[in-house]
Amino acid sequence: TVMMKEKCELETANRDKCKAVHLLKKQMDSLQYHIQILKKSKEEQAAELIRLKEMKMSTRFSQRKML
């Protein structure tokens, strides 16, 4: 019947929407995971830069003491 056909079409459409939503959620989770990795990498680079600047300053200080 027409109603059963419409119901079937709606169920198919809903299934497709659910699949699309599930896929989007997976993509969002993946993006959030990669953002966390990038943040951690950036923090590590910042810490390394600070450490290198401190080493440079202490080297300059040591060189001045020798003069």
mmCIF file as Biopython writes it, N, C-alpha, C and O atoms, coordinates in Angstrom:
data_model
#
loop_
_atom_site.group_PDB
_atom_site.id
_atom_site.type_symbol
_atom_site.label_atom_id
_atom_site.label_alt_id
_atom_site.label_comp_id
_atom_site.label_asym_id
_atom_site.label_entity_id
_atom_site.label_seq_id
_atom_site.pdbx_PDB_ins_code
_atom_site.Cartn_x
_atom_site.Cartn_y
_atom_site.Cartn_z
_atom_site.occupancy
_atom_site.B_iso_or_equiv
_atom_site.auth_seq_id
_atom_site.auth_asym_id
_atom_site.pdbx_PDB_model_num
ATOM 1   N N  . THR A ? 1  ? 0.839  -1.205 0.000  1.0 0.0 1  A 1 
ATOM 2   C CA . THR A ? 1  ? 0.000  0.000  0.000  1.0 0.0 1  A 1 
ATOM 3   C C  . THR A ? 1  ? 0.879  1.261  0.000  1.0 0.0 1  A 1 
ATOM 4   O O  . THR A ? 1  ? 2.086  1.198  0.229  1.0 0.0 1  A 1 
ATOM 5   N N  . VAL A ? 2  ? 0.249  2.379  -0.258 1.0 0.0 2  A 1 
ATOM 6   C CA . VAL A ? 2  ? 0.975  3.654  -0.339 1.0 0.0 2  A 1 
ATOM 7   C C  . VAL A ? 2  ? 1.568  4.034  1.014  1.0 0.0 2  A 1 
ATOM 8   O O  . VAL A ? 2  ? 2.704  4.503  1.091  1.0 0.0 2  A 1 
ATOM 9   N N  . MET A ? 3  ? 0.779  3.827  2.102  1.0 0.0 3  A 1 
ATOM 10  C CA . MET A ? 3  ? 1.267  4.187  3.438  1.0 0.0 3  A 1 
ATOM 11  C C  . MET A ? 3  ? 2.489  3.363  3.821  1.0 0.0 3  A 1 
ATOM 12  O O  . MET A ? 3  ? 3.444  3.890  4.392  1.0 0.0 3  A 1 
ATOM 13  N N  . MET A ? 4  ? 2.462  2.069  3.508  1.0 0.0 4  A 1 
ATOM 14  C CA . MET A ? 4  ? 3.604  1.216  3.842  1.0 0.0 4  A 1 
ATOM 15  C C  . MET A ? 4  ? 4.844  1.639  3.055  1.0 0.0 4  A 1 
ATOM 16  O O  . MET A ? 4  ? 5.961  1.620  3.571  1.0 0.0 4  A 1 
ATOM 17  N N  . LYS A ? 5  ? 4.622  2.021  1.792  1.0 0.0 5  A 1 
ATOM 18  C CA . LYS A ? 5  ? 5.742  2.468  0.958  1.0 0.0 5  A 1 
ATOM 19  C C  . LYS A ? 5  ? 6.342  3.755  1.530  1.0 0.0 5  A 1 
ATOM 20  O O  . LYS A ? 5  ? 7.563  3.895  1.602  1.0 0.0 5  A 1 
ATOM 21  N N  . GLU A ? 6  ? 5.476  4.697  1.937  1.0 0.0 6  A 1 
ATOM 22  C CA . GLU A ? 6  ? 5.945  5.959  2.531  1.0 0.0 6  A 1 
ATOM 23  C C  . GLU A ? 6  ? 6.686  5.704  3.835  1.0 0.0 6  A 1 
ATOM 24  O O  . GLU A ? 6  ? 7.720  6.313  4.109  1.0 0.0 6  A 1 
ATOM 25  N N  . LYS A ? 7  ? 6.132  4.779  4.645  1.0 0.0 7  A 1 
ATOM 26  C CA . LYS A ? 7  ? 6.773  4.442  5.918  1.0 0.0 7  A 1 
ATOM 27  C C  . LYS A ? 7  ? 8.164  3.863  5.667  1.0 0.0 7  A 1 
ATOM 28  O O  . LYS A ? 7  ? 9.123  4.202  6.360  1.0 0.0 7  A 1 
ATOM 29  N N  . CYS A ? 8  ? 8.258  3.003  4.689  1.0 0.0 8  A 1 
ATOM 30  C CA . CYS A ? 8  ? 9.533  2.383  4.332  1.0 0.0 8  A 1 
ATOM 31  C C  . CYS A ? 8  ? 10.533 3.448  3.859  1.0 0.0 8  A 1 
ATOM 32  O O  . CYS A ? 8  ? 11.709 3.406  4.221  1.0 0.0 8  A 1 
ATOM 33  N N  . GLU A ? 9  ? 10.059 4.393  3.053  1.0 0.0 9  A 1 
ATOM 34  C CA . GLU A ? 9  ? 10.926 5.470  2.567  1.0 0.0 9  A 1 
ATOM 35  C C  . GLU A ? 9  ? 11.414 6.341  3.720  1.0 0.0 9  A 1 
ATOM 36  O O  . GLU A ? 9  ? 12.576 6.746  3.756  1.0 0.0 9  A 1 
ATOM 37  N N  . LEU A ? 10 ? 10.507 6.627  4.666  1.0 0.0 10 A 1 
ATOM 38  C CA . LEU A ? 10 ? 10.886 7.426  5.838  1.0 0.0 10 A 1 
ATOM 39  C C  . LEU A ? 10 ? 11.928 6.701  6.682  1.0 0.0 10 A 1 
ATOM 40  O O  . LEU A ? 10 ? 12.893 7.309  7.144  1.0 0.0 10 A 1 
ATOM 41  N N  . GLU A ? 11 ? 11.731 5.402  6.882  1.0 0.0 11 A 1 
ATOM 42  C CA . GLU A ? 11 ? 12.684 4.613  7.662  1.0 0.0 11 A 1 
ATOM 43  C C  . GLU A ? 11 ? 14.055 4.611  6.994  1.0 0.0 11 A 1 
ATOM 44  O O  . GLU A ? 11 ? 15.085 4.724  7.658  1.0 0.0 11 A 1 
ATOM 45  N N  . THR A ? 12 ? 14.050 4.480  5.675  1.0 0.0 12 A 1 
ATOM 46  C CA . THR A ? 12 ? 15.319 4.507  4.929  1.0 0.0 12 A 1 
ATOM 47  C C  . THR A ? 12 ? 15.988 5.872  5.081  1.0 0.0 12 A 1 
ATOM 48  O O  . THR A ? 12 ? 17.196 5.958  5.305  1.0 0.0 12 A 1 
ATOM 49  N N  . ALA A ? 13 ? 15.197 6.935  4.958  1.0 0.0 13 A 1 
ATOM 50  C CA . ALA A ? 13 ? 15.735 8.294  5.102  1.0 0.0 13 A 1 
ATOM 51  C C  . ALA A ? 13 ? 16.307 8.490  6.507  1.0 0.0 13 A 1 
ATOM 52  O O  . ALA A ? 13 ? 17.378 9.073  6.674  1.0 0.0 13 A 1 
ATOM 53  N N  . ASN A ? 14 ? 15.576 7.995  7.520  1.0 0.0 14 A 1 
ATOM 54  C CA . ASN A ? 14 ? 16.050 8.114  8.903  1.0 0.0 14 A 1 
ATOM 55  C C  . ASN A ? 14 ? 17.349 7.343  9.109  1.0 0.0 14 A 1 
ATOM 56  O O  . ASN A ? 14 ? 18.269 7.823  9.772  1.0 0.0 14 A 1 
ATOM 57  N N  . ARG A ? 15 ? 17.415 6.142  8.533  1.0 0.0 15 A 1 
ATOM 58  C CA . ARG A ? 15 ? 18.646 5.341  8.635  1.0 0.0 15 A 1 
ATOM 59  C C  . ARG A ? 15 ? 19.821 6.084  8.008  1.0 0.0 15 A 1 
ATOM 60  O O  . ARG A ? 15 ? 20.917 6.127  8.566  1.0 0.0 15 A 1 
ATOM 61  N N  . ASP A ? 16 ? 19.569 6.670  6.836  1.0 0.0 16 A 1 
ATOM 62  C CA . ASP A ? 16 ? 20.626 7.423  6.149  1.0 0.0 16 A 1 
ATOM 63  C C  . ASP A ? 16 ? 21.080 8.617  6.989  1.0 0.0 16 A 1 
ATOM 64  O O  . ASP A ? 16 ? 22.273 8.908  7.081  1.0 0.0 16 A 1 
ATOM 65  N N  . LYS A ? 17 ? 20.111 9.306  7.601  1.0 0.0 17 A 1 
ATOM 66  C CA . LYS A ? 17 ? 20.446 10.448 8.457  1.0 0.0 17 A 1 
ATOM 67  C C  . LYS A ? 17 ? 21.251 9.987  9.666  1.0 0.0 17 A 1 
ATOM 68  O O  . LYS A ? 17 ? 22.225 10.635 10.048 1.0 0.0 17 A 1 
ATOM 69  N N  . CYS A ? 18 ? 20.851 8.877  10.264 1.0 0.0 18 A 1 
ATOM 70  C CA . CYS A ? 18 ? 21.575 8.343  11.424 1.0 0.0 18 A 1 
ATOM 71  C C  . CYS A ? 18 ? 23.008 7.983  11.045 1.0 0.0 18 A 1 
ATOM 72  O O  . CYS A ? 18 ? 23.944 8.242  11.802 1.0 0.0 18 A 1 
ATOM 73  N N  . LYS A ? 19 ? 23.170 7.384  9.866  1.0 0.0 19 A 1 
ATOM 74  C CA . LYS A ? 19 ? 24.520 7.033  9.395  1.0 0.0 19 A 1 
ATOM 75  C C  . LYS A ? 19 ? 25.352 8.300  9.201  1.0 0.0 19 A 1 
ATOM 76  O O  . LYS A ? 19 ? 26.525 8.343  9.570  1.0 0.0 19 A 1 
ATOM 77  N N  . ALA A ? 20 ? 24.734 9.329  8.620  1.0 0.0 20 A 1 
ATOM 78  C CA . ALA A ? 20 ? 25.442 10.590 8.374  1.0 0.0 20 A 1 
ATOM 79  C C  . ALA A ? 20 ? 25.851 11.242 9.695  1.0 0.0 20 A 1 
ATOM 80  O O  . ALA A ? 20 ? 26.974 11.729 9.832  1.0 0.0 20 A 1 
ATOM 81  N N  . VAL A ? 21 ? 24.936 11.248 10.661 1.0 0.0 21 A 1 
ATOM 82  C CA . VAL A ? 21 ? 25.226 11.825 11.980 1.0 0.0 21 A 1 
ATOM 83  C C  . VAL A ? 21 ? 26.358 11.052 12.650 1.0 0.0 21 A 1 
ATOM 84  O O  . VAL A ? 21 ? 27.270 11.649 13.222 1.0 0.0 21 A 1 
ATOM 85  N N  . HIS A ? 22 ? 26.298 9.739  12.578 1.0 0.0 22 A 1 
ATOM 86  C CA . HIS A ? 22 ? 27.338 8.892  13.173 1.0 0.0 22 A 1 
ATOM 87  C C  . HIS A ? 22 ? 28.699 9.189  12.534 1.0 0.0 22 A 1 
ATOM 88  O O  . HIS A ? 22 ? 29.710 9.287  13.229 1.0 0.0 22 A 1 
ATOM 89  N N  . LEU A ? 23 ? 28.713 9.330  11.223 1.0 0.0 23 A 1 
ATOM 90  C CA . LEU A ? 23 ? 29.950 9.634  10.503 1.0 0.0 23 A 1 
ATOM 91  C C  . LEU A ? 23 ? 30.495 11.002 10.922 1.0 0.0 23 A 1 
ATOM 92  O O  . LEU A ? 23 ? 31.696 11.155 11.142 1.0 0.0 23 A 1 
ATOM 93  N N  . LEU A ? 24 ? 29.608 11.991 11.029 1.0 0.0 24 A 1 
ATOM 94  C CA . LEU A ? 24 ? 30.030 13.325 11.460 1.0 0.0 24 A 1 
ATOM 95  C C  . LEU A ? 24 ? 30.606 13.293 12.872 1.0 0.0 24 A 1 
ATOM 96  O O  . LEU A ? 24 ? 31.608 13.950 13.154 1.0 0.0 24 A 1 
ATOM 97  N N  . LYS A ? 25 ? 29.967 12.522 13.764 1.0 0.0 25 A 1 
ATOM 98  C CA . LYS A ? 25 ? 30.478 12.409 15.137 1.0 0.0 25 A 1 
ATOM 99  C C  . LYS A ? 25 ? 31.876 11.797 15.140 1.0 0.0 25 A 1 
ATOM 100 O O  . LYS A ? 25 ? 32.759 12.248 15.870 1.0 0.0 25 A 1 
ATOM 101 N N  . LYS A ? 26 ? 32.068 10.762 14.313 1.0 0.0 26 A 1 
ATOM 102 C CA . LYS A ? 26 ? 33.391 10.134 14.227 1.0 0.0 26 A 1 
ATOM 103 C C  . LYS A ? 26 ? 34.426 11.133 13.712 1.0 0.0 26 A 1 
ATOM 104 O O  . LYS A ? 26 ? 35.549 11.190 14.214 1.0 0.0 26 A 1 
ATOM 105 N N  . GLN A ? 27 ? 34.040 11.916 12.715 1.0 0.0 27 A 1 
ATOM 106 C CA . GLN A ? 27 ? 34.964 12.916 12.163 1.0 0.0 27 A 1 
ATOM 107 C C  . GLN A ? 27 ? 35.293 13.983 13.203 1.0 0.0 27 A 1 
ATOM 108 O O  . GLN A ? 27 ? 36.441 14.416 13.310 1.0 0.0 27 A 1 
ATOM 109 N N  . MET A ? 28 ? 34.283 14.410 13.974 1.0 0.0 28 A 1 
ATOM 110 C CA . MET A ? 28 ? 34.514 15.402 15.025 1.0 0.0 28 A 1 
ATOM 111 C C  . MET A ? 28 ? 35.447 14.850 16.099 1.0 0.0 28 A 1 
ATOM 112 O O  . MET A ? 28 ? 36.356 15.546 16.552 1.0 0.0 28 A 1 
ATOM 113 N N  . ASP A ? 29 ? 35.224 13.602 16.505 1.0 0.0 29 A 1 
ATOM 114 C CA . ASP A ? 29 ? 36.102 12.972 17.493 1.0 0.0 29 A 1 
ATOM 115 C C  . ASP A ? 29 ? 37.535 12.922 16.977 1.0 0.0 29 A 1 
ATOM 116 O O  . ASP A ? 29 ? 38.483 13.197 17.714 1.0 0.0 29 A 1 
ATOM 117 N N  . SER A ? 30 ? 37.680 12.571 15.716 1.0 0.0 30 A 1 
ATOM 118 C CA . SER A ? 30 ? 39.003 12.493 15.101 1.0 0.0 30 A 1 
ATOM 119 C C  . SER A ? 30 ? 39.665 13.871 15.083 1.0 0.0 30 A 1 
ATOM 120 O O  . SER A ? 30 ? 40.851 13.997 15.388 1.0 0.0 30 A 1 
ATOM 121 N N  . LEU A ? 31 ? 38.903 14.894 14.730 1.0 0.0 31 A 1 
ATOM 122 C CA . LEU A ? 31 ? 39.445 16.258 14.713 1.0 0.0 31 A 1 
ATOM 123 C C  . LEU A ? 31 ? 39.856 16.701 16.112 1.0 0.0 31 A 1 
ATOM 124 O O  . LEU A ? 31 ? 40.915 17.302 16.291 1.0 0.0 31 A 1 
ATOM 125 N N  . GLN A ? 32 ? 39.012 16.404 17.106 1.0 0.0 32 A 1 
ATOM 126 C CA . GLN A ? 32 ? 39.350 16.787 18.477 1.0 0.0 32 A 1 
ATOM 127 C C  . GLN A ? 32 ? 40.620 16.089 18.941 1.0 0.0 32 A 1 
ATOM 128 O O  . GLN A ? 32 ? 41.446 16.689 19.628 1.0 0.0 32 A 1 
ATOM 129 N N  . TYR A ? 33 ? 40.777 14.828 18.567 1.0 0.0 33 A 1 
ATOM 130 C CA . TYR A ? 33 ? 41.976 14.066 18.909 1.0 0.0 33 A 1 
ATOM 131 C C  . TYR A ? 33 ? 43.212 14.722 18.279 1.0 0.0 33 A 1 
ATOM 132 O O  . TYR A ? 33 ? 44.234 14.899 18.941 1.0 0.0 33 A 1 
ATOM 133 N N  . HIS A ? 34 ? 43.106 15.079 16.997 1.0 0.0 34 A 1 
ATOM 134 C CA . HIS A ? 34 ? 44.244 15.708 16.321 1.0 0.0 34 A 1 
ATOM 135 C C  . HIS A ? 34 ? 44.539 17.097 16.882 1.0 0.0 34 A 1 
ATOM 136 O O  . HIS A ? 34 ? 45.698 17.505 16.951 1.0 0.0 34 A 1 
ATOM 137 N N  . ILE A ? 35 ? 43.498 17.822 17.282 1.0 0.0 35 A 1 
ATOM 138 C CA . ILE A ? 35 ? 43.698 19.138 17.905 1.0 0.0 35 A 1 
ATOM 139 C C  . ILE A ? 35 ? 44.485 18.975 19.205 1.0 0.0 35 A 1 
ATOM 140 O O  . ILE A ? 35 ? 45.397 19.755 19.482 1.0 0.0 35 A 1 
ATOM 141 N N  . GLN A ? 36 ? 44.134 17.959 20.003 1.0 0.0 36 A 1 
ATOM 142 C CA . GLN A ? 36 ? 44.862 17.710 21.253 1.0 0.0 36 A 1 
ATOM 143 C C  . GLN A ? 36 ? 46.334 17.407 20.977 1.0 0.0 36 A 1 
ATOM 144 O O  . GLN A ? 36 ? 47.215 17.902 21.680 1.0 0.0 36 A 1 
ATOM 145 N N  . ILE A ? 37 ? 46.597 16.598 19.960 1.0 0.0 37 A 1 
ATOM 146 C CA . ILE A ? 37 ? 47.985 16.268 19.604 1.0 0.0 37 A 1 
ATOM 147 C C  . ILE A ? 37 ? 48.733 17.544 19.198 1.0 0.0 37 A 1 
ATOM 148 O O  . ILE A ? 37 ? 49.869 17.762 19.617 1.0 0.0 37 A 1 
ATOM 149 N N  . LEU A ? 38 ? 48.087 18.383 18.381 1.0 0.0 38 A 1 
ATOM 150 C CA . LEU A ? 38 ? 48.728 19.624 17.939 1.0 0.0 38 A 1 
ATOM 151 C C  . LEU A ? 38 ? 48.980 20.564 19.112 1.0 0.0 38 A 1 
ATOM 152 O O  . LEU A ? 38 ? 50.035 21.195 19.180 1.0 0.0 38 A 1 
ATOM 153 N N  . LYS A ? 39 ? 48.021 20.667 20.042 1.0 0.0 39 A 1 
ATOM 154 C CA . LYS A ? 39 ? 48.199 21.516 21.223 1.0 0.0 39 A 1 
ATOM 155 C C  . LYS A ? 39 ? 49.385 21.039 22.046 1.0 0.0 39 A 1 
ATOM 156 O O  . LYS A ? 39 ? 50.213 21.836 22.487 1.0 0.0 39 A 1 
ATOM 157 N N  . LYS A ? 40 ? 49.456 19.715 22.249 1.0 0.0 40 A 1 
ATOM 158 C CA . LYS A ? 40 ? 50.554 19.152 23.036 1.0 0.0 40 A 1 
ATOM 159 C C  . LYS A ? 40 ? 51.885 19.434 22.358 1.0 0.0 40 A 1 
ATOM 160 O O  . LYS A ? 40 ? 52.854 19.813 23.016 1.0 0.0 40 A 1 
ATOM 161 N N  . SER A ? 41 ? 51.934 19.251 21.049 1.0 0.0 41 A 1 
ATOM 162 C CA . SER A ? 41 ? 53.152 19.511 20.286 1.0 0.0 41 A 1 
ATOM 163 C C  . SER A ? 41 ? 53.551 20.985 20.404 1.0 0.0 41 A 1 
ATOM 164 O O  . SER A ? 41 ? 54.728 21.301 20.577 1.0 0.0 41 A 1 
ATOM 165 N N  . LYS A ? 42 ? 52.580 21.871 20.310 1.0 0.0 42 A 1 
ATOM 166 C CA . LYS A ? 42 ? 52.841 23.311 20.413 1.0 0.0 42 A 1 
ATOM 167 C C  . LYS A ? 42 ? 53.367 23.654 21.802 1.0 0.0 42 A 1 
ATOM 168 O O  . LYS A ? 42 ? 54.304 24.442 21.934 1.0 0.0 42 A 1 
ATOM 169 N N  . GLU A ? 43 ? 52.769 23.066 22.843 1.0 0.0 43 A 1 
ATOM 170 C CA . GLU A ? 43 ? 53.229 23.303 24.213 1.0 0.0 43 A 1 
ATOM 171 C C  . GLU A ? 43 ? 54.659 22.806 24.391 1.0 0.0 43 A 1 
ATOM 172 O O  . GLU A ? 43 ? 55.475 23.468 25.031 1.0 0.0 43 A 1 
ATOM 173 N N  . GLU A ? 44 ? 54.960 21.640 23.822 1.0 0.0 44 A 1 
ATOM 174 C CA . GLU A ? 44 ? 56.318 21.095 23.920 1.0 0.0 44 A 1 
ATOM 175 C C  . GLU A ? 44 ? 57.313 21.994 23.194 1.0 0.0 44 A 1 
ATOM 176 O O  . GLU A ? 44 ? 58.422 22.217 23.680 1.0 0.0 44 A 1 
ATOM 177 N N  . GLN A ? 45 ? 56.919 22.512 22.032 1.0 0.0 45 A 1 
ATOM 178 C CA . GLN A ? 45 ? 57.800 23.414 21.285 1.0 0.0 45 A 1 
ATOM 179 C C  . GLN A ? 45 ? 58.034 24.704 22.066 1.0 0.0 45 A 1 
ATOM 180 O O  . GLN A ? 45 ? 59.149 25.224 22.091 1.0 0.0 45 A 1 
ATOM 181 N N  . ALA A ? 46 ? 56.986 25.219 22.700 1.0 0.0 46 A 1 
ATOM 182 C CA . ALA A ? 46 ? 57.113 26.442 23.491 1.0 0.0 46 A 1 
ATOM 183 C C  . ALA A ? 46 ? 58.063 26.209 24.665 1.0 0.0 46 A 1 
ATOM 184 O O  . ALA A ? 46 ? 58.906 27.057 24.958 1.0 0.0 46 A 1 
ATOM 185 N N  . ALA A ? 47 ? 57.931 25.072 25.333 1.0 0.0 47 A 1 
ATOM 186 C CA . ALA A ? 47 ? 58.808 24.746 26.459 1.0 0.0 47 A 1 
ATOM 187 C C  . ALA A ? 47 ? 60.258 24.631 25.986 1.0 0.0 47 A 1 
ATOM 188 O O  . ALA A ? 47 ? 61.173 25.102 26.662 1.0 0.0 47 A 1 
ATOM 189 N N  . GLU A ? 48 ? 60.463 24.011 24.840 1.0 0.0 48 A 1 
ATOM 190 C CA . GLU A ? 48 ? 61.813 23.863 24.279 1.0 0.0 48 A 1 
ATOM 191 C C  . GLU A ? 48 ? 62.399 25.230 23.926 1.0 0.0 48 A 1 
ATOM 192 O O  . GLU A ? 48 ? 63.581 25.477 24.165 1.0 0.0 48 A 1 
ATOM 193 N N  . LEU A ? 49 ? 61.587 26.111 23.363 1.0 0.0 49 A 1 
ATOM 194 C CA . LEU A ? 49 ? 62.038 27.454 23.013 1.0 0.0 49 A 1 
ATOM 195 C C  . LEU A ? 49 ? 62.457 28.224 24.268 1.0 0.0 49 A 1 
ATOM 196 O O  . LEU A ? 49 ? 63.489 28.895 24.272 1.0 0.0 49 A 1 
ATOM 197 N N  . ILE A ? 50 ? 61.661 28.127 25.324 1.0 0.0 50 A 1 
ATOM 198 C CA . ILE A ? 50 ? 61.991 28.787 26.594 1.0 0.0 50 A 1 
ATOM 199 C C  . ILE A ? 50 ? 63.312 28.245 27.132 1.0 0.0 50 A 1 
ATOM 200 O O  . ILE A ? 50 ? 64.165 29.005 27.591 1.0 0.0 50 A 1 
ATOM 201 N N  . ARG A ? 51 ? 63.473 26.923 27.070 1.0 0.0 51 A 1 
ATOM 202 C CA . ARG A ? 51 ? 64.695 26.291 27.565 1.0 0.0 51 A 1 
ATOM 203 C C  . ARG A ? 51 ? 65.915 26.783 26.775 1.0 0.0 51 A 1 
ATOM 204 O O  . ARG A ? 51 ? 66.961 27.075 27.354 1.0 0.0 51 A 1 
ATOM 205 N N  . LEU A ? 52 ? 65.771 26.870 25.454 1.0 0.0 52 A 1 
ATOM 206 C CA . LEU A ? 52 ? 66.877 27.343 24.618 1.0 0.0 52 A 1 
ATOM 207 C C  . LEU A ? 52 ? 67.215 28.804 24.908 1.0 0.0 52 A 1 
ATOM 208 O O  . LEU A ? 52 ? 68.388 29.177 24.939 1.0 0.0 52 A 1 
ATOM 209 N N  . LYS A ? 53 ? 66.193 29.630 25.120 1.0 0.0 53 A 1 
ATOM 210 C CA . LYS A ? 53 ? 66.432 31.044 25.450 1.0 0.0 53 A 1 
ATOM 211 C C  . LYS A ? 53 ? 67.158 31.161 26.784 1.0 0.0 53 A 1 
ATOM 212 O O  . LYS A ? 53 ? 68.070 31.975 26.932 1.0 0.0 53 A 1 
ATOM 213 N N  . GLU A ? 54 ? 66.746 30.338 27.763 1.0 0.0 54 A 1 
ATOM 214 C CA . GLU A ? 54 ? 67.408 30.357 29.072 1.0 0.0 54 A 1 
ATOM 215 C C  . GLU A ? 54 ? 68.864 29.929 28.939 1.0 0.0 54 A 1 
ATOM 216 O O  . GLU A ? 54 ? 69.744 30.511 29.574 1.0 0.0 54 A 1 
ATOM 217 N N  . MET A ? 55 ? 69.123 28.912 28.116 1.0 0.0 55 A 1 
ATOM 218 C CA . MET A ? 55 ? 70.503 28.462 27.890 1.0 0.0 55 A 1 
ATOM 219 C C  . MET A ? 55 ? 71.328 29.580 27.251 1.0 0.0 55 A 1 
ATOM 220 O O  . MET A ? 55 ? 72.481 29.797 27.624 1.0 0.0 55 A 1 
ATOM 221 N N  . LYS A ? 56 ? 70.741 30.281 26.301 1.0 0.0 56 A 1 
ATOM 222 C CA . LYS A ? 56 ? 71.425 31.377 25.614 1.0 0.0 56 A 1 
ATOM 223 C C  . LYS A ? 56 ? 71.772 32.482 26.612 1.0 0.0 56 A 1 
ATOM 224 O O  . LYS A ? 56 ? 72.882 33.015 26.598 1.0 0.0 56 A 1 
ATOM 225 N N  . MET A ? 57 ? 70.813 32.823 27.477 1.0 0.0 57 A 1 
ATOM 226 C CA . MET A ? 57 ? 71.035 33.864 28.481 1.0 0.0 57 A 1 
ATOM 227 C C  . MET A ? 57 ? 72.139 33.447 29.450 1.0 0.0 57 A 1 
ATOM 228 O O  . MET A ? 57 ? 73.010 34.252 29.779 1.0 0.0 57 A 1 
ATOM 229 N N  . SER A ? 58 ? 72.108 32.200 29.905 1.0 0.0 58 A 1 
ATOM 230 C CA . SER A ? 58 ? 73.120 31.754 30.863 1.0 0.0 58 A 1 
ATOM 231 C C  . SER A ? 58 ? 74.498 31.688 30.197 1.0 0.0 58 A 1 
ATOM 232 O O  . SER A ? 58 ? 75.513 31.923 30.852 1.0 0.0 58 A 1 
ATOM 233 N N  . THR A ? 59 ? 74.538 31.369 28.902 1.0 0.0 59 A 1 
ATOM 234 C CA . THR A ? 59 ? 75.811 31.349 28.172 1.0 0.0 59 A 1 
ATOM 235 C C  . THR A ? 59 ? 76.366 32.765 28.069 1.0 0.0 59 A 1 
ATOM 236 O O  . THR A ? 59 ? 77.563 32.977 28.266 1.0 0.0 59 A 1 
ATOM 237 N N  . ARG A ? 60 ? 75.509 33.731 27.763 1.0 0.0 60 A 1 
ATOM 238 C CA . ARG A ? 60 ? 75.943 35.134 27.696 1.0 0.0 60 A 1 
ATOM 239 C C  . ARG A ? 60 ? 76.467 35.591 29.053 1.0 0.0 60 A 1 
ATOM 240 O O  . ARG A ? 60 ? 77.494 36.264 29.143 1.0 0.0 60 A 1 
ATOM 241 N N  . PHE A ? 61 ? 75.746 35.214 30.107 1.0 0.0 61 A 1 
ATOM 242 C CA . PHE A ? 61 ? 76.139 35.592 31.463 1.0 0.0 61 A 1 
ATOM 243 C C  . PHE A ? 61 ? 77.514 35.010 31.785 1.0 0.0 61 A 1 
ATOM 244 O O  . PHE A ? 61 ? 78.365 35.702 32.344 1.0 0.0 61 A 1 
ATOM 245 N N  . SER A ? 62 ? 77.734 33.752 31.437 1.0 0.0 62 A 1 
ATOM 246 C CA . SER A ? 62 ? 79.017 33.085 31.680 1.0 0.0 62 A 1 
ATOM 247 C C  . SER A ? 62 ? 80.135 33.764 30.893 1.0 0.0 62 A 1 
ATOM 248 O O  . SER A ? 62 ? 81.245 33.927 31.400 1.0 0.0 62 A 1 
ATOM 249 N N  . GLN A ? 63 ? 79.843 34.158 29.660 1.0 0.0 63 A 1 
ATOM 250 C CA . GLN A ? 63 ? 80.861 34.817 28.837 1.0 0.0 63 A 1 
ATOM 251 C C  . GLN A ? 63 ? 81.240 36.174 29.425 1.0 0.0 63 A 1 
ATOM 252 O O  . GLN A ? 63 ? 82.407 36.563 29.383 1.0 0.0 63 A 1 
ATOM 253 N N  . ARG A ? 64 ? 80.268 36.892 29.968 1.0 0.0 64 A 1 
ATOM 254 C CA . ARG A ? 64 ? 80.543 38.195 30.584 1.0 0.0 64 A 1 
ATOM 255 C C  . ARG A ? 64 ? 81.414 38.026 31.821 1.0 0.0 64 A 1 
ATOM 256 O O  . ARG A ? 64 ? 82.317 38.824 32.071 1.0 0.0 64 A 1 
ATOM 257 N N  . LYS A ? 65 ? 81.136 36.984 32.589 1.0 0.0 65 A 1 
ATOM 258 C CA . LYS A ? 65 ? 81.913 36.739 33.809 1.0 0.0 65 A 1 
ATOM 259 C C  . LYS A ? 65 ? 83.377 36.460 33.470 1.0 0.0 65 A 1 
ATOM 260 O O  . LYS A ? 65 ? 84.273 36.814 34.236 1.0 0.0 65 A 1 
ATOM 261 N N  . MET A ? 66 ? 83.618 35.824 32.320 1.0 0.0 66 A 1 
ATOM 262 C CA . MET A ? 66 ? 84.985 35.486 31.922 1.0 0.0 66 A 1 
ATOM 263 C C  . MET A ? 66 ? 85.767 36.723 31.495 1.0 0.0 66 A 1 
ATOM 264 O O  . MET A ? 66 ? 86.991 36.754 31.622 1.0 0.0 66 A 1 
ATOM 265 N N  . LEU A ? 67 ? 85.064 37.756 30.984 1.0 0.0 67 A 1 
ATOM 266 C CA . LEU A ? 67 ? 85.750 38.964 30.499 1.0 0.0 67 A 1 
ATOM 267 C C  . LEU A ? 67 ? 86.248 39.822 31.595 1.0 0.0 67 A 1 
ATOM 268 O O  . LEU A ? 67 ? 86.843 40.868 31.338 1.0 0.0 67 A 1 
#
